[in-house]
Structure formats: C-alpha cells, structure tokens
Amino acid sequence: MRKLILILLLIAAGIFLFAGRSAIPHPVYIELHDSEGNLPMADNLEVNCWLKHKPEEVLDMQNSNLIYPIIDIFLQIQCAGFGSWGAGDTLHVEILDKKINESLTLDLELNFDNYQLFNNNHLKKVEKE
C-alpha cells in the first residue's frame, strides 16, 4: 500500500511540475515572400526567434532547429529546440532579408496540433530613421 501511495505522489508531482509543457517536436511553418511576392534567398535571411516568456533562449539560422527553405517557400521552426514549450506560449519571430532590407516580425500563439502553418507573410521594407 505504501508503494502505491508513493507512486501516486510521484506521478502527481510530475504532472504538477510538467503540466502543459513539452519538449516534443512541434514544427511551425511560415510561408515567406518579399514585398513583391518573390522568394527570399536563404543566404540573405537573418532569423531570430524565442518564446516570449524565455527571451534569453534564442534560436537563429545557425541552429539546426531553423530550416529555410522547406518545400521552397517555408521557414521551419522546430519548437522542441526551446527545451520546453506549451500550448498558449507566444513564439516571437524576427526575420530580416539583408539584401533587400525588408523585415517581418511575428508573434504566433502555439498549440498542441502536430504542426502549425502560417502563410502569406510578406517581408516589408525597413523604415529608415
């Protein structure tokens, strides 16, 4: 009986600590075009992304959790690269095409679907100050 109670307490503690958090793969796909509808070149892109509640944990194009292009037009961000994430977390994405000086900033709400697709996102000219 004591073993059963101990096991139930350990399970309850695990659920409490990790409820709603996951390190399982969750790809987010963002369709990219420049302001004229052309596909950006991978060498010209600078991408940084992080979860809003963990801004110190940044993924960039040097990280294997970001891949461009996927099926020619998509940027893939693998959320498992953050260690843990949960439905309702906000994924902040900053994209810059250095060659044509166009950028895009997105805040995307994550869910527990197998993947998420965000399309028709156009890079826009960077405002000069």
N, C-alpha and C positions, 0 to 999 in steps of 0.2 A: 504494500500500500504506500509506503514512504517513497519507493522508487517512482511510482505512478504520479504522486504529488510533485516530486522533484522534476520529473519530465514535463508535466503540465506547467509548472512555474517557469522552466527554461523556455518552453515554447511561447508562453505569454510574454516573457521578457524579450524574446527575439521579435515577436510581432510588434511589440511596443517600440522597439528600437528601429526597426526597419520598415515599418508600415508605410506604404506609399512610395518607397524609394526603390530604385532598381539600378542594376549595372548591366541589365540585359541589352542586347543590341536594339537600337531604335534609329533607323536611318531617317533623316529629314532631307527631302529633295527640294531644291529651289531652282526653278527654271530661270535662266539668266539670258538677257538680251541687253544690248546697249540702247540708247535713246532712239536710234534709227532702226532697231529691230535686228541688228547683226549680232552674231555670237562673239562674245569676248574671247580673246586668246588666253590660254592658261598661263603663259609666261608673264602676261600683263596684270594678272589679278593678284591683289593683296586681300586676304580674308582673315578676319579675326572674329571669334565668337566665344561666348561664355554664357553661363546661366546667370540671370540677374542677381540671384542670392549668393553666387560664388564668383564675383568678378575677378578674383585672383587666379582662377583656373581657366586660362585662355587656350583655345585650340586655334592653330593657324595652318597655312598651306604647307608648312614644314612637318606637320603632324599627319600620320597615316590615317587619322580619323576624318580628314577632309580630302575629298577627291573631286577634281574637275578636269575634264568633262566626263560625265556618266551619260551614256546614250546621247552623246553630242551636245546636249543643252542644259544638263542639270549639274548643279553643285550638290554633292552629297556630304552631309554632316552626320557622323556616327555618334549619337549621344552617349553610348557606352564609354566613349573616350573621356567623359567627365567623371568617371568612377561611380557616381550615383546620380540619378535624376528621378523625377516623379511627374505624374500627370498634374497639370496645373502650373508647372515651372515655366518661366519665360526664358526662351532662348534668344539672346541678343546677338545679331549678326551684322557685321560691318564689312562691306565689300567695296573695293576701290579698283578701278581699271586705270592703272598708272599711265598707260599710253595715251588714252583719250581724255583723261582727267574727269571721269564720271564715277559716281558712287551711289551706293544704296545702303540704307540702314533699316533693319527689320527687327521687330520684337514679335516672336512667334510663341504661341502657347502650346506646350507639349501635351500629348495624350498617350494612352496606352495602346493605340492601334499598332498594327505590325509595322507601319511606316506612315510618314506624313508627306504630302505633296503640296507645295506652294508654287503656283505658276504665274506667268505674265508679270514678272517683276522686272521692271526696266531700270537700268542704271540711269542716273540723271547727272547733268553737268554739275561739277563742284562750284559752289558760289565763291566768287573772289571777294576777299575782304578789303 
